[in-house]
Amino acid sequence: MGLQALFFYLFAFIAVGSAFMVISARNPVHSVLFLILTFFNSAGLFLLTGAEFLAMILLVVYVGAVAVLFLFVVMMLDIDFAELRSGVLEYAPVGALIGLILAAELVIVIGGSVVSPEIAKTVSMPIPALAERTNTAALGDVLYTHYVYFFQIAGLVLLVAMIGAIVLTLRHRQNIKRQDISRQVARSPETAVHVVKVKPGQGV
């Protein structure tokens, strides 16, 4: 076994184990820490395949921003996780169906590579050599030409998910004053000024 294969199995084993701990850990802070460990090992796998740009993006964007943001949100917000887990059985059939679909896809991909190892050579857009094109330039050519519509759809899905998360978590409290732009614009001197006549010797 070569050194590259040894590192591949090491990174893959730790990534799969930490990914399993993300969904099985009882403490949400531990789940986020295991998620960060998964990102680091995935970056190592990208480096072994020669995709150094994707590895750096994974570390800078996901570990440096997304995972740390998750960690701060989990630690700072007072979330009742017992209440969140109370309705998990209602969504168990849907989750089981999605899990079966993902398992079937993995079986098809792994089985296809085992039965026909030469299928990887039939890729329509092979990875160019470093002398011809850099990794970043080749990724940009493929992403913004052949898959530009899928890239835009992915951005739209993320935008909808962000708006949905804001709508679901936004809570209006009764005792907090909020700004109403339309009410401010519609104000007039008659409604904005209240004149009070104070008699001599009395305070307001």
GROMACS elastic network, one bead per residue, 0.5 to 0.9 nm:
[ bonds ]
;  ai    aj funct       b0    kb
    1     4     6  0.83029   500
    1     5     6  0.63206   500
    1     6     6  0.66856   500
    2     5     6  0.53429   500
    2     6     6  0.62660   500
    2     7     6  0.88277   500
    3     6     6  0.50263   500
    3     7     6  0.63017   500
    3     8     6  0.86008   500
    4     7     6  0.52425   500
    4     8     6  0.61521   500
    4     9     6  0.88097   500
    4    48     6  0.71755   500
    5     9     6  0.62727   500
    5    10     6  0.85363   500
    6     9     6  0.53866   500
    6    10     6  0.62005   500
    6    11     6  0.87186   500
    7    11     6  0.60327   500
    7    12     6  0.83346   500
    7    44     6  0.85289   500
    7    45     6  0.84355   500
    7    48     6  0.82258   500
    8    11     6  0.53258   500
    8    12     6  0.59424   500
    8    13     6  0.84286   500
    8    44     6  0.81689   500
    8    45     6  0.64275   500
    8    48     6  0.72174   500
    9    12     6  0.50308   500
    9    13     6  0.58558   500
    9    14     6  0.84770   500
   10    13     6  0.53170   500
   10    14     6  0.62803   500
   10    15     6  0.85271   500
   10    41     6  0.87506   500
   11    14     6  0.53289   500
   11    15     6  0.59654   500
   11    16     6  0.85932   500
   11    40     6  0.87861   500
   11    41     6  0.51331   500
   11    42     6  0.71829   500
   11    44     6  0.65604   500
   11    45     6  0.64742   500
   12    15     6  0.50649   500
   12    16     6  0.61078   500
   12    17     6  0.84905   500
   12    41     6  0.70916   500
   12    42     6  0.76349   500
   12    44     6  0.89801   500
   12    45     6  0.73154   500
   13    16     6  0.53373   500
   13    17     6  0.61022   500
   13    18     6  0.85447   500
   14    17     6  0.50890   500
   14    18     6  0.59456   500
   14    19     6  0.83550   500
   14    37     6  0.82014   500
   14    38     6  0.73736   500
   14    41     6  0.68833   500
   15    18     6  0.52745   500
   15    19     6  0.59805   500
   15    20     6  0.85832   500
   15    37     6  0.72333   500
   15    39     6  0.77006   500
   15    40     6  0.81873   500
   15    41     6  0.54686   500
   15    42     6  0.65564   500
   16    19     6  0.50810   500
   16    20     6  0.62358   500
   16    21     6  0.87068   500
   16    38     6  0.75369   500
   17    20     6  0.51746   500
   17    21     6  0.63366   500
   17    22     6  0.88293   500
   17    38     6  0.83757   500
   18    22     6  0.62562   500
   18    31     6  0.87867   500
   18    34     6  0.52682   500
   18    35     6  0.68468   500
   18    36     6  0.88663   500
   18    37     6  0.65879   500
   18    38     6  0.56602   500
   19    22     6  0.51192   500
   19    23     6  0.71023   500
   19    24     6  0.89376   500
   19    31     6  0.88569   500
   19    34     6  0.68572   500
   19    35     6  0.65039   500
   19    37     6  0.84591   500
   19    38     6  0.59826   500
   20    23     6  0.57012   500
   20    24     6  0.62801   500
   20    25     6  0.85374   500
   20    34     6  0.87858   500
   21    25     6  0.54287   500
   21    30     6  0.84842   500
   21    31     6  0.66972   500
   21    34     6  0.64792   500
   21    35     6  0.83853   500
   22    25     6  0.59007   500
   22    28     6  0.83819   500
   22    30     6  0.75550   500
   22    32     6  0.68773   500
   22    33     6  0.81433   500
   22    34     6  0.55870   500
   22    35     6  0.59542   500
   22    38     6  0.88405   500
   23    26     6  0.84177   500
   23    31     6  0.68974   500
   24    31     6  0.78970   500
   25    28     6  0.70062   500
   25    29     6  0.88972   500
   25    30     6  0.65339   500
   25    31     6  0.57508   500
   25    34     6  0.88669   500
   26    29     6  0.88717   500
   26    30     6  0.77858   500
   26    31     6  0.77772   500
   27    30     6  0.53323   500
   27    31     6  0.64914   500
   28    32     6  0.64080   500
   28    33     6  0.87421   500
   28    71     6  0.84865   500
   28    74     6  0.69303   500
   28    75     6  0.86594   500
   28    81     6  0.87646   500
   29    32     6  0.52429   500
   29    33     6  0.63854   500
   29    34     6  0.87391   500
   29    70     6  0.88050   500
   29    71     6  0.63217   500
   29    74     6  0.66263   500
   29    75     6  0.70016   500
   30    33     6  0.50227   500
   30    34     6  0.61559   500
   30    35     6  0.85070   500
   31    34     6  0.51397   500
   31    35     6  0.61470   500
   31    36     6  0.87728   500
   32    36     6  0.63349   500
   32    37     6  0.87297   500
   32    67     6  0.66110   500
   32    68     6  0.81644   500
   32    70     6  0.68567   500
   32    71     6  0.59582   500
   32    74     6  0.86466   500
   33    36     6  0.51213   500
   33    37     6  0.64091   500
   33    38     6  0.87335   500
   33    67     6  0.81489   500
   33    68     6  0.89671   500
   33    71     6  0.77820   500
   34    38     6  0.62069   500
   34    39     6  0.87284   500
   35    39     6  0.63593   500
   35    40     6  0.88022   500
   35    63     6  0.86706   500
   35    67     6  0.72554   500
   36    39     6  0.50927   500
   36    40     6  0.63798   500
   36    41     6  0.88522   500
   36    59     6  0.89675   500
   36    62     6  0.81695   500
   36    63     6  0.58623   500
   36    67     6  0.62926   500
   36    68     6  0.83415   500
   37    40     6  0.51517   500
   37    41     6  0.63899   500
   37    42     6  0.86200   500
   37    63     6  0.88717   500
   38    41     6  0.53072   500
   38    42     6  0.61121   500
   38    43     6  0.86048   500
   39    42     6  0.50351   500
   39    43     6  0.61433   500
   39    44     6  0.86803   500
   39    58     6  0.67498   500
   39    59     6  0.69562   500
   39    62     6  0.73883   500
   39    63     6  0.67002   500
   40    43     6  0.50991   500
   40    44     6  0.64251   500
   40    45     6  0.88979   500
   40    55     6  0.85337   500
   40    58     6  0.79456   500
   40    59     6  0.67385   500
   40    63     6  0.78164   500
   41    45     6  0.63967   500
   41    46     6  0.87401   500
   42    45     6  0.50200   500
   42    46     6  0.63231   500
   42    47     6  0.87141   500
   42    55     6  0.75664   500
   42    58     6  0.80802   500
   43    46     6  0.50230   500
   43    47     6  0.62885   500
   43    48     6  0.87658   500
   43    51     6  0.89989   500
   43    52     6  0.82306   500
   43    54     6  0.74125   500
   43    56     6  0.71720   500
   43    57     6  0.86425   500
   43    58     6  0.62755   500
   43    59     6  0.68829   500
   44    47     6  0.50706   500
   44    48     6  0.63807   500
   44    49     6  0.88958   500
   44    55     6  0.69444   500
   45    48     6  0.51112   500
   45    49     6  0.65079   500
   45    50     6  0.88879   500
   45    51     6  0.87676   500
   45    55     6  0.80425   500
   46    49     6  0.52199   500
   46    50     6  0.64176   500
   46    51     6  0.51739   500
   46    52     6  0.63825   500
   46    53     6  0.85216   500
   46    54     6  0.66356   500
   46    55     6  0.53934   500
   47    50     6  0.51389   500
   47    51     6  0.55047   500
   47    52     6  0.50729   500
   47    53     6  0.84878   500
   47    54     6  0.82343   500
   47    55     6  0.61220   500
   47    56     6  0.89377   500
   48    51     6  0.75485   500
   48    52     6  0.83952   500
   49    52     6  0.81738   500
   50    53     6  0.86427   500
   50   135     6  0.77825   500
   51    54     6  0.55789   500
   51    55     6  0.65039   500
   51    56     6  0.89950   500
   51   135     6  0.63319   500
   51   136     6  0.82953   500
   52    56     6  0.62725   500
   52    57     6  0.85953   500
   52   135     6  0.73055   500
   52   136     6  0.83797   500
   53    56     6  0.52695   500
   53    57     6  0.61513   500
   53    58     6  0.85548   500
   53   135     6  0.67026   500
   53   136     6  0.59589   500
   53   139     6  0.87470   500
   54    57     6  0.50022   500
   54    58     6  0.60001   500
   54    59     6  0.86371   500
   54   135     6  0.89419   500
   54   136     6  0.83850   500
   55    58     6  0.51232   500
   55    59     6  0.63885   500
   55    60     6  0.86874   500
   56    59     6  0.51405   500
   56    60     6  0.59747   500
   56    61     6  0.82707   500
   57    60     6  0.51404   500
   57    61     6  0.55918   500
   57    62     6  0.75106   500
   58    61     6  0.56065   500
   58    62     6  0.52968   500
   58    63     6  0.67464   500
   58    64     6  0.86299   500
   59    62     6  0.57792   500
   59    64     6  0.62638   500
   59    65     6  0.88889   500
   60    63     6  0.59525   500
   60    65     6  0.70538   500
   61    64     6  0.54286   500
   61    65     6  0.53164   500
   61    66     6  0.65663   500
   61    67     6  0.86898   500
   62    65     6  0.54892   500
   62    67     6  0.57818   500
   62    68     6  0.81811   500
   63    66     6  0.61073   500
   63    67     6  0.50641   500
   63    68     6  0.64203   500
   64    67     6  0.67500   500
   64    68     6  0.61309   500
   64    69     6  0.84374   500
   65    68     6  0.54317   500
   65    69     6  0.58700   500
   65    70     6  0.85916   500
   66    69     6  0.50712   500
   66    70     6  0.62201   500
   66    71     6  0.86819   500
   67    70     6  0.50118   500
   67    71     6  0.62229   500
   67    72     6  0.87563   500
   68    72     6  0.62568   500
   68    73     6  0.85867   500
   69    72     6  0.52060   500
   69    73     6  0.61065   500
   69    74     6  0.85445   500
   70    73     6  0.51477   500
   70    74     6  0.60694   500
   70    75     6  0.85290   500
   71    74     6  0.52480   500
   71    75     6  0.61254   500
   71    76     6  0.85192   500
   72    75     6  0.51277   500
   72    76     6  0.58568   500
   72    77     6  0.82502   500
   73    76     6  0.52940   500
   73    77     6  0.57577   500
   74    77     6  0.57210   500
   74    78     6  0.79289   500
   74    79     6  0.76301   500
   75    78     6  0.78612   500
   76    79     6  0.89229   500
   79    82     6  0.88045   500
   79    83     6  0.87548   500
   79    84     6  0.85718   500
   80    83     6  0.55139   500
   80    84     6  0.66270   500
   81    85     6  0.61447   500
   81    86     6  0.85484   500
   82    85     6  0.52323   500
   82    86     6  0.62306   500
   83    86     6  0.51188   500
   83    87     6  0.76218   500
   84    87     6  0.65295   500
   84    88     6  0.74782   500
   85    88     6  0.52491   500
   85    89     6  0.83981   500
   86    89     6  0.75883   500
   87    90     6  0.56377   500
   87    91     6  0.74565   500
   88    91     6  0.55869   500
   88    92     6  0.63946   500
   89    93     6  0.79986   500
   90    93     6  0.74202   500
   90    94     6  0.85692   500
   91    94     6  0.54504   500
   91    95     6  0.61704   500
   91    96     6  0.86279   500
   92    95     6  0.50330   500
   92    96     6  0.59852   500
   92    97     6  0.85716   500
   93    96     6  0.50485   500
   93    97     6  0.61792   500
   93    98     6  0.86949   500
   94    97     6  0.51085   500
   94    98     6  0.62787   500
   94    99     6  0.85709   500
   95    98     6  0.51651   500
   95    99     6  0.60834   500
   95   100     6  0.86379   500
   96   100     6  0.61730   500
   96   101     6  0.86730   500
   97   100     6  0.51622   500
   97   101     6  0.63248   500
   97   102     6  0.87576   500
   98   101     6  0.51044   500
   98   102     6  0.62519   500
   98   103     6  0.85700   500
   99   102     6  0.51640   500
   99   103     6  0.60598   500
   99   104     6  0.85590   500
  100   103     6  0.50021   500
  100   104     6  0.60793   500
  100   105     6  0.86001   500
  101   104     6  0.51251   500
  101   105     6  0.62735   500
  101   106     6  0.87253   500
  102   105     6  0.50835   500
  102   106     6  0.62362   500
  102   107     6  0.86508   500
  103   106     6  0.51072   500
  103   107     6  0.61882   500
  103   108     6  0.86423   500
  104   107     6  0.50780   500
  104   108     6  0.61882   500
  104   109     6  0.86795   500
  105   108     6  0.50932   500
  105   109     6  0.62107   500
  105   110     6  0.85819   500
  106   109     6  0.51348   500
  106   110     6  0.59676   500
  106   111     6  0.81524   500
  107   110     6  0.52435   500
  107   111     6  0.56100   500
  107   112     6  0.81492   500
  108   111     6  0.51498   500
  108   112     6  0.58561   500
  108   113     6  0.85679   500
  109   112     6  0.52139   500
  109   113     6  0.63446   500
  109   114     6  0.87456   500
  110   113     6  0.52465   500
  110   114     6  0.62511   500
  110   115     6  0.86556   500
  111   114     6  0.50989   500
  111   115     6  0.59845   500
  111   116     6  0.82738   500
  112   115     6  0.52581   500
  112   116     6  0.57431   500
  112   117     6  0.76241   500
  112   119     6  0.78635   500
  113   116     6  0.53037   500
  113   117     6  0.50096   500
  113   118     6  0.78506   500
  113   119     6  0.68329   500
  113   120     6  0.76805   500
  114   117     6  0.57673   500
  116   119     6  0.56800   500
  116   120     6  0.85487   500
  117   120     6  0.66772   500
  117   121     6  0.84717   500
  118   121     6  0.55376   500
  118   122     6  0.73625   500
  119   122     6  0.54640   500
  119   123     6  0.76252   500
  120   123     6  0.59650   500
  121   124     6  0.86869   500
  121   126     6  0.81498   500
  122   125     6  0.88068   500
  122   126     6  0.85260   500
  123   126     6  0.58383   500
  125   128     6  0.85666   500
  125   142     6  0.83991   500
  127   135     6  0.84703   500
  127   138     6  0.76432   500
  128   131     6  0.82119   500
  128   132     6  0.64050   500
  128   133     6  0.61542   500
  128   134     6  0.79994   500
  128   135     6  0.81297   500
  128   138     6  0.71983   500
  129   132     6  0.53563   500
  129   133     6  0.62922   500
  129   134     6  0.77539   500
  129   135     6  0.87098   500
  130   133     6  0.53139   500
  130   134     6  0.53567   500
  130   135     6  0.71354   500
  131   134     6  0.74169   500
  133   136     6  0.83183   500
  133   137     6  0.64334   500
  133   138     6  0.61737   500
  134   137     6  0.53304   500
  134   138     6  0.61354   500
  134   139     6  0.85847   500
  135   138     6  0.52452   500
  135   139     6  0.61426   500
  135   140     6  0.86176   500
  136   139     6  0.51889   500
  136   140     6  0.61786   500
  136   141     6  0.86521   500
  137   140     6  0.50834   500
  137   141     6  0.61402   500
  137   142     6  0.87348   500
  138   141     6  0.51168   500
  138   142     6  0.63574   500
  138   143     6  0.85736   500
  139   142     6  0.53178   500
  139   143     6  0.59605   500
  139   144     6  0.84172   500
  140   143     6  0.51056   500
  140   144     6  0.57676   500
  140   145     6  0.79897   500
  141   144     6  0.56936   500
  141   145     6  0.58484   500
  141   146     6  0.78001   500
  142   145     6  0.55283   500
  142   146     6  0.54697   500
  142   147     6  0.65208   500
  142   148     6  0.83501   500
  143   146     6  0.62175   500
  143   147     6  0.50292   500
  143   148     6  0.59087   500
  143   150     6  0.87399   500
  143   151     6  0.71773   500
  144   147     6  0.59893   500
  144   149     6  0.84145   500
  144   151     6  0.76495   500
  145   148     6  0.54282   500
  145   149     6  0.86713   500
  146   149     6  0.80940   500
  146   150     6  0.88729   500
  147   150     6  0.52881   500
  147   151     6  0.61224   500
  147   152     6  0.87536   500
  148   152     6  0.62728   500
  148   153     6  0.86723   500
  149   152     6  0.50976   500
  149   153     6  0.61785   500
  149   154     6  0.85965   500
  150   154     6  0.61049   500
  150   155     6  0.86313   500
  151   154     6  0.51566   500
  151   155     6  0.63702   500
  151   156     6  0.87480   500
  152   155     6  0.50772   500
  152   156     6  0.62315   500
  152   157     6  0.86937   500
  153   157     6  0.61755   500
  153   158     6  0.86432   500
  154   157     6  0.50909   500
  154   158     6  0.62578   500
  154   159     6  0.86224   500
  155   158     6  0.51229   500
  155   159     6  0.61708   500
  155   160     6  0.87127   500
  156   159     6  0.50005   500
  156   160     6  0.62321   500
  156   161     6  0.85732   500
  157   160     6  0.51659   500
  157   161     6  0.61472   500
  157   162     6  0.86187   500
  158   162     6  0.61021   500
  158   163     6  0.86424   500
  159   162     6  0.50945   500
  159   163     6  0.62491   500
  159   164     6  0.85535   500
  160   163     6  0.51527   500
  160   164     6  0.60530   500
  160   165     6  0.85663   500
  161   164     6  0.50369   500
  161   165     6  0.61045   500
  161   166     6  0.86457   500
  162   165     6  0.51346   500
  162   166     6  0.62911   500
  162   167     6  0.86839   500
  163   166     6  0.51504   500
  163   167     6  0.61796   500
  163   168     6  0.86183   500
  164   167     6  0.50991   500
  164   168     6  0.60687   500
  164   169     6  0.85649   500
  165   168     6  0.51933   500
  165   169     6  0.61118   500
  165   170     6  0.83798   500
  166   169     6  0.53427   500
  166   170     6  0.57980   500
  167   170     6  0.53909   500
  167   171     6  0.84851   500
  168   171     6  0.81328   500
  172   176     6  0.82162   500
  173   176     6  0.58767   500
  173   177     6  0.88245   500
  174   177     6  0.80604   500
  179   183     6  0.86641   500
  179   184     6  0.83020   500
  180   183     6  0.54151   500
  180   184     6  0.63060   500
  180   185     6  0.88262   500
  181   184     6  0.51101   500
  181   185     6  0.61935   500
  181   186     6  0.86386   500
  182   185     6  0.51861   500
  182   186     6  0.61629   500
  182   187     6  0.88018   500
  183   186     6  0.51943   500
  183   187     6  0.64477   500
  184   187     6  0.54563   500
  185   188     6  0.85125   500
  187   190     6  0.81395   500
  187   191     6  0.62217   500
  187   192     6  0.61798   500
  188   191     6  0.53554   500
  188   192     6  0.58430   500
  188   193     6  0.83938   500
  189   192     6  0.50040   500
  189   193     6  0.57402   500
  189   194     6  0.89484   500
  190   193     6  0.59358   500
  190   194     6  0.76697   500
  191   194     6  0.73181   500
  196   204     6  0.80139   500
  197   204     6  0.86628   500
  198   201     6  0.83647   500
  198   202     6  0.64958   500
  198   203     6  0.68805   500
  198   204     6  0.64335   500
  199   202     6  0.56833   500
  199   203     6  0.80120   500
  200   203     6  0.83794   500
